[in-house]
Amino acid sequence: IDLGDGGPVGLITYMRTDSVAVAQEAQEQAREAIAALYGKEYVPATPNRFRSRQSAQEAHEAIRPTDVQRSPEAVASYLTPPQLRLYTLIWRRFMASQMEAARQVDHAIDIEARGSHLTHAYLFRATARETVFPGYLAVYSVREVDAEDEENLLQGRLPDLAVGALCRLLKLDREQCFTSPPRRYSEAMLVKALEQNGVGRPSTYATIVNTIQDRDYAVKEKGLLVPTELGFSVNDYLVQRMPSLFDIGFTAEMEAELDQIEEGTLDWTRMLQGFYDKFRLWVQVDDAQAVPAAAVIRDLLEAFPKDLAWDAPAKRGRRTYDDAEFHASILQQITDGSKAISERQWKALIALLARYAERCPALLAAAEKHGLRQAVEAQMAAQEARAAAPPPTPNEADLKLLAPLANVTWEAPAKRGRRTYDDARFYKSLRRQVEEGRALSSAQTEALKRLVSRYASQIPDFERVAADLALATESGTAGTAPENAEAAAAQREALQPLIDLLALIHDWDPPAAKGRRTFDDREFAESLTRQFQQKGTLSDRQQGALRKVLSKYAGQIPDYETRASELGLQAPSAAPTPVDAVCPECGAPMLQRTNRRKGTTFYGCSAFPKC
């Protein structure tokens, strides 16, 4: 987070850990801050230390503030409300963990009602909790009390009563109570339950909570996760079919075994073999489909006639399937003996037998010889059913979304980091998927909508298309988009002169690496130009970056000062001025420079950035 001075800083330590270890210097800093903020009596005699559970990720410290002097109040102006709430939680929790314990006294009064006129003896109880010394509770704005305690404890002290004193009954409330079912989990309660049962890791808790909601297994109502009918059905089906797999103890045991593999105390192949043996029973794997011995596979392959007229190669998507080549490849693999046949290859061989069984009766005879006739005939029936099925019908909504991009001129593939983004290839892949009758996923649909918006300038009557397809404006992701044609034209007219200035820059700085990222001004300028030519607009953030680039290369833009005043660009910074001093590090002359943001002056070495 950028706190204004000194550049961005990390406010907390690594957060994907469940370790409770705290560095000694952090404890000492916390103890000093506690003494200054709350008093020396709140500092324990010896630092509080906690023991992590056995499976904790001990490669990192506990989640804590990097500097306790940065209180939530001190950084509040730099954080968004959710960030501030989270940072406040972490800061208070850490400070409380290093403070003296709270001292509290529980008071209770028992009042009996009995007598000859009563059929039963009744006992009434009043309780209250008194805080003698707040200790760590002083960190919190309100006293943290469990929900059960809130119901059963009264605030303050109870009146002083003597044992055996008589009390008058002023009022008696008769109320029938029923046992309430356990509360639904909130997201925090679910994570705590996962942790207590040894299920998952800090890096997977958020994924688990998000997945059950994304798949509609549960919905959030009033902060609680309520299972849906789909969630109940999926749970009942899986627990009924594979009770051992979905037992909490099994999952925790699996996590423990993974830890043992990491520690080197358990062989991973033996562990996976044991799991797979159980898994085959749970999913009822047909042993007839298991990969047989190499001799059986060779016998089946040799049953194909040498003069067989193989089907022509078939192209499906990007791949081409050639039966003759596949047969020769498997036979060569068996002959060499260098690599075992995989289950996937074996299933493909069964499908190959089924495809040519009617033309070659010897194939069925070979399959029957090895007890595989039933598997081959089942595959034949499946192939016949697929052949008789009507051709897939493309989804009309998906076709409608693809249509606007049919005639656009695609950008060249762009490499970002390790990945290459190719719009044309992505579009063709989605079109092929839709034409084969497979519906687009929600993620693919959203990506395609962004692609339509990206090439808006090439799509005729784009506003009508956007309305028909319910395209979101760019304001949600990239600044404020024009709301109508007039605003779009005005913005295009205002940005065009800025884009034109980029063409005047010819001597670009070489790409500069900062951390894991590489910044290339030339590539960035070309990207902005392409996007503006396609869409006629740029986001607010892109416009700000464009103005910074232009001011950076002001020396290459003729009459920059006049253009800057007309277009609202940043004025060029004054040229460095030599001063009568040398650099104490390298001995090079010093220069007086001007900060382009603040306008203040400072002294720097003329050999920068080498020095």
JOHUFEN-V438832 format. One record per residue. PSI is psi in whole degrees, -180 to 180 (none if undefined). D_LAST is the distance of its C-alpha to the last C-alpha in Angstrom with 2 decimals. Layout:
<<PSI,D_LAST> <PSI,D_LAST>>
This chain:
<<135,27.51> <114,25.53> <15,26.63> <-46,25.13> <134,22.34> <5,19.29> <-179,20.03> <147,22.62> <156,23.95> <124,26.61> <-26,29.73> <165,31.66> <180,31.30> <129,32.35> <-8,35.68> <63,37.52> <153,38.91> <19,42.09> <149,40.89> <12,41.67> <140,39.43> <133,37.21> <148,34.40> <-40,35.37> <-32,32.46> <-39,33.50> <-43,37.07> <-41,36.21> <-40,34.26> <-42,37.25> <-40,39.75> <-42,38.00> <-39,37.92> <-43,41.58> <-38,42.69> <-38,41.01> <-37,42.32> <-19,45.76> <156,46.67> <-25,46.72> <-15,49.94> <-3,48.11> <122,45.88> <157,47.68> <-40,48.30> <148,46.31> <140,43.68> <132,45.30> <144,44.73> <151,45.89> <127,46.79> <153,45.72> <163,48.43> <-37,48.63> <10,47.18> <152,44.19> <93,40.74> <6,39.31> <-12,35.92> <165,34.63> <174,35.27> <159,37.75> <120,36.79> <164,35.61> <143,33.30> <-25,29.78> <112,30.18> <-14,33.78> <-21,32.69> <82,32.18> <161,35.91> <-36,37.45> <-33,38.20> <-29,34.59> <4,33.28> <-37,36.47> <-14,35.24> <-5,32.43> <152,34.73> <161,37.60> <-46,41.01> <-39,41.09> <-41,37.58> <-42,38.62> <-43,41.85> <-44,40.15> <-39,37.47> <-43,40.29> <-47,42.28> <-44,39.50> <-47,38.55> <-42,42.22> <-43,43.12> <-46,40.41> <-41,41.23> <-35,44.92> <-19,44.47> <11,43.12> <169,45.92> <151,49.40> <152,52.19> <148,54.51> <123,58.06> <152,60.85> <128,64.62> <128,66.81> <144,70.23> <141,73.18> <125,76.80> <129,79.48> <121,82.60> <145,85.64> <114,88.41> <159,91.62> <171,95.32> <-25,98.65> <-6,98.26> <140,95.01> <-20,95.08> <159,91.59> <133,89.38> <144,86.21> <123,82.99> <141,80.48> <136,77.08> <135,74.56> <154,71.09> <150,68.20> <128,64.87> <127,63.74> <113,60.14> <-42,60.35> <121,56.60> <-30,54.15> <-131,51.40> <-19,48.89> <-17,50.94> <-21,49.53> <-32,46.31> <149,48.31> <-26,49.84> <154,53.12> <126,54.76> <120,54.27> <141,57.68> <156,58.82> <-40,60.99> <-40,64.03> <-35,63.55> <-34,63.33> <-32,66.78> <-13,68.42> <137,67.00> <153,67.90> <143,65.58> <-168,66.43> <156,69.24> <158,72.73> <152,75.79> <121,77.30> <148,80.42> <150,82.86> <129,83.90> <-2,87.18> <144,86.96> <142,88.76> <144,86.86> <137,88.33> <109,87.48> <-35,86.60> <143,85.32> <117,84.95> <123,82.83> <119,84.06> <128,81.31> <130,81.28> <146,77.95> <149,76.87> <126,74.26> <145,71.17> <161,69.42> <145,65.90> <151,63.25> <156,61.25> <139,57.68> <174,54.88> <-43,51.54> <-41,50.38> <-37,53.72> <-44,53.56> <-40,50.11> <-41,51.49> <-40,54.56> <-43,52.49> <-44,50.47> <-32,53.65> <2,55.28> <26,52.32> <129,51.99> <-179,48.62> <164,45.11> <-32,42.66> <-13,41.06> <-10,44.53> <-49,46.21> <-38,44.95> <-42,45.95> <-48,49.43> <-41,49.98> <-39,48.85> <-44,50.85> <-23,54.18> <-39,53.80> <-34,52.50> <8,55.52> <30,57.91> <-25,58.97> <151,58.45> <152,57.89> <122,56.51> <117,59.17> <41,58.53> <-1,55.52> <149,57.54> <115,57.54> <121,61.04> <143,62.04> <173,63.44> <-40,66.48> <-42,64.19> <-45,62.37> <-44,65.70> <-46,66.98> <-43,63.95> <-47,63.91> <-41,67.66> <-48,67.54> <-42,64.70> <-36,66.08> <-41,69.53> <-39,68.41> <67,65.78> <-37,66.36> <-38,64.63> <-34,61.44> <20,61.17> <136,62.05> <-38,59.37> <-38,59.96> <-44,59.34> <-43,56.00> <-38,54.87> <-39,56.07> <-44,54.10> <-41,50.90> <-39,51.67> <-37,52.24> <-38,48.89> <-39,47.29> <-37,49.31> <-43,48.12> <-37,44.50> <-11,45.33> <12,47.09> <-3,50.52> <134,52.16> <125,52.47> <-33,51.40> <-39,53.94> <-40,56.81> <-45,55.72> <-36,55.55> <-44,58.88> <-41,60.51> <-43,59.18> <-35,60.29> <-41,63.77> <-41,64.18> <-37,62.63> <-37,65.14> <-39,67.95> <-43,66.52> <5,66.14> <57,69.30> <131,67.87> <118,70.74> <-21,70.89> <-22,72.46> <-3,69.09> <152,67.29> <122,66.20> <-173,69.19> <159,69.30> <-33,68.18> <-38,71.83> <-44,72.79> <-41,70.00> <-41,71.00> <-41,74.63> <-42,73.70> <-38,71.58> <-11,74.37> <-18,76.79> <129,75.26> <145,77.47> <-27,75.93> <22,77.31> <135,76.02> <97,75.05> <151,71.68> <152,70.57> <148,68.13> <140,64.43> <134,63.58> <124,60.28> <111,59.16> <-129,55.88> <-11,53.28> <150,55.29> <128,58.35> <120,61.01> <109,63.17> <-44,66.03> <-42,66.83> <-40,63.25> <-44,62.94> <-46,66.24> <-37,65.20> <-46,61.80> <-41,63.38> <-41,66.05> <-39,63.46> <-40,61.47> <-40,64.69> <-44,65.62> <-38,62.30> <14,62.24> <-21,58.47> <134,57.86> <152,60.15> <130,61.28> <165,59.48> <-37,61.41> <-42,60.04> <-39,61.38> <-42,64.68> <-37,65.16> <-33,64.44> <-39,67.09> <-43,69.64> <-36,68.96> <-42,69.48> <-43,72.80> <-36,73.91> <-31,73.01> <8,75.24> <-40,77.91> <-36,80.54> <-26,80.23> <90,80.23> <-26,82.66> <-25,81.57> <-43,78.27> <-37,80.11> <-41,82.26> <-39,79.22> <-42,77.67> <-37,80.95> <-34,81.16> <17,77.93> <28,78.67> <7,76.29> <-42,78.83> <-42,78.42> <-40,74.62> <-42,75.05> <-36,77.76> <-39,75.65> <-36,72.85> <-44,75.44> <-40,76.62> <-39,73.08> <-39,72.47> <-40,75.76> <-41,74.92> <-38,71.59> <-34,73.34> <-16,76.00> <146,73.57> <154,73.07> <147,69.84> <143,67.01> <119,66.83> <147,63.40> <125,62.45> <-40,63.18> <-39,60.39> <-40,57.83> <-39,59.26> <-36,59.07> <-30,55.37> <-30,54.71> <-44,56.77> <-22,54.38> <6,51.80> <-32,54.36> <18,53.51> <158,49.83> <115,47.33> <149,44.78> <156,41.01> <150,39.44> <139,38.32> <134,34.85> <123,32.59> <111,30.78> <-126,29.07> <-7,31.65> <150,34.59> <127,36.14> <118,38.14> <102,41.12> <-42,43.28> <-45,46.10> <-40,46.42> <-44,46.34> <-45,49.06> <-37,51.25> <-44,51.02> <-40,52.18> <-44,54.95> <-40,56.22> <-44,56.28> <-42,58.30> <-25,60.69> <4,61.41> <10,62.59> <123,59.73> <151,58.57> <145,54.92> <168,53.32> <-38,52.07> <-41,48.43> <-39,49.29> <-45,51.16> <-40,48.25> <-38,45.86> <-36,48.42> <-41,48.76> <-35,45.02> <-40,45.33> <-45,48.22> <-35,46.25> <-35,43.28> <32,45.56> <-38,47.51> <-20,47.27> <-2,49.18> <116,51.91> <141,54.90> <53,56.02> <-34,53.12> <-41,54.15> <-41,57.52> <-44,55.95> <-40,53.53> <-41,56.49> <-38,58.61> <1,55.98> <47,54.94> <137,51.29> <146,48.97> <166,46.94> <-4,43.20> <-25,42.95> <-20,42.99> <-26,39.84> <48,37.96> <-163,38.70> <119,41.88> <154,43.87> <140,46.44> <-15,49.83> <176,51.98> <-38,52.10> <-42,51.73> <-38,48.59> <-42,47.15> <-39,47.96> <-42,46.44> <-39,43.18> <-41,43.12> <-35,43.76> <-32,40.93> <-24,38.34> <-44,39.41> <-34,37.71> <-42,34.37> <-39,34.78> <-33,35.79> <-28,32.54> <-32,30.60> <-17,32.54> <-11,31.05> <124,27.49> <-27,27.01> <90,23.34> <149,21.85> <149,18.30> <155,18.23> <140,19.03> <130,16.31> <128,17.04> <106,16.87> <-128,18.81> <-7,22.06> <152,22.10> <126,20.95> <122,20.83> <106,22.23> <-41,22.95> <-48,25.49> <-39,27.40> <-43,27.47> <-42,28.85> <-37,31.44> <-45,32.49> <-41,33.06> <-45,35.03> <-45,37.22> <-41,37.95> <-39,38.87> <-32,41.17> <-46,42.89> <-21,43.23> <12,42.88> <162,40.80> <155,37.49> <166,36.89> <-40,35.55> <-40,32.27> <-38,31.98> <-41,32.81> <-41,30.05> <-37,27.49> <-43,28.99> <-36,28.55> <-41,24.85> <-44,24.35> <-42,26.37> <-31,24.48> <-36,21.13> <33,22.65> <-31,24.72> <-20,23.87> <-4,25.86> <114,28.84> <140,31.41> <48,32.61> <-39,30.27> <-43,31.09> <-45,34.79> <-38,34.35> <-42,32.13> <-36,34.88> <-37,37.55> <3,35.94> <31,34.29> <162,30.72> <135,27.75> <146,27.30> <143,24.26> <152,21.53> <148,21.40> <145,19.19> <140,16.20> <128,17.73> <146,16.44> <162,17.11> <71,18.16> <157,15.26> <157,12.22> <128,8.99> <-14,10.42> <-49,7.59> <-9,7.00> <2,9.91> <158,8.99> <147,11.40> <154,11.19> <148,12.85> <121,15.44> <166,15.36> <130,18.23> <121,18.44> <-26,20.58> <-49,22.51> <-16,23.35> <3,23.15> <159,21.48> <154,18.93> <167,15.72> <136,13.07> <159,9.45> <140,6.89> <-15,8.28> <5,5.49> <138,4.90> <4,5.33> <-34,3.79> <none,0.00>>
